[in-house]
Amino acid sequence: MRRNGLVLLVFLLMTLALLALPSIALAAEVKEIIAEGAYCMGDGETPTVAEERALLQAKRVAVEQAGTYVESYSKTLNYQLTADEIRVISSGVMEVSILDKQRTVVGSSINFWVKIKALVSSDRIEDMAAKVKEKSLVEDYKKLQEDYDKSQHEVAQLKQQLQQTSDDTEKARIRTQITASETGFQASSWLERGNNQLAARNYNRAIEAYSQAIQLNSHSARAYLNRGHAYIMTEQYPLAIVDFDRALTIHPELVFAYYAKGYAYDRLGHRQAAIWSYRTYIQYAPAEQQAYVARARHRIRVLQWNQ
């Protein structure tokens, strides 16, 4: 009996060991990336934003390196991803920490340098690969990069104008424009953080980031729209409806807000308001959103049936 018990114990231990093998094989792979960024701050700029611009440069370098890894890994899983989708995934899955940063005075300018470490986990790639097929994520990312480039170009021109003029009134005007550009840059940075947190399902952090973006730029329709999505995911439906209305007031072409508002009313049990929102969405929805149009029509039928 004792021998049989020992044999059974050995068998159980071997079975448990074998069962553990798949989990070991499927353990997430983590890619580490080191990148650097630099920015030269001139007259009229603030150190905080200059440092953020240097950090943005480092992140862009890291995204390009991460993109190579994401593309290679996605091919092993037979994911069909576009170049833009790969960049969005790379940006969304990176966990960034600052390793070192320095400020160096050169004449009347200050050079900012930052070194970062970006970690890319394979399990997050799989999660993001499904979400990135939502076209809005790619569009948001591309628009943000365009805004960043526009801000960099504007500030470079303004700094050049500031150096060329000796008129104090003109200098004050240019510095005011630089401040406005910096505010826009910071708003875009918070919007991007919110998008990354939303994609990672960190909804409360996403709400905080979008709120910061809105505080800096109260005309950011996309920040209101995306914060509304985060409110829905945290079941704060009345707040979501307010944000969707604000987004539509600023940018009426963001018609997906009607679908999202319909969903919020639906969850609150406000049938007529939900039906009206769904119908409005169906009327204006673009061709690429036909899957949501089908869902809206289905919900209208269900709501009418239950009246």
Protein Blocks (a to p, Z undefined) as FASTA:
>chain_A
ZZmmmmmmmmmmmmmmmmmmmmmmmpccdddddddddddddehiafklmmmmmmmmmmmm
mmmmmmmmmmmmmmmnopacdfklmmmmmmmmpccddfbdcdddehjbccdddddddddd
fklmmmmmmmmmpmklmmmmmmmmmmmmmmmmmmmmmmmmmmmpcbfklmmmmmmmmmmm
mmmmmmmmmmmmmmmmmmnopaklmmmmmmmmmmmmmklmklmmmmmmmmmmnopaklmm
mmmmmmmmmmmmlmmlmmmmmmmmmmnopaklmmmmmmmmmmmocfklmmmmmmmmmmmm
mmmmmZZ
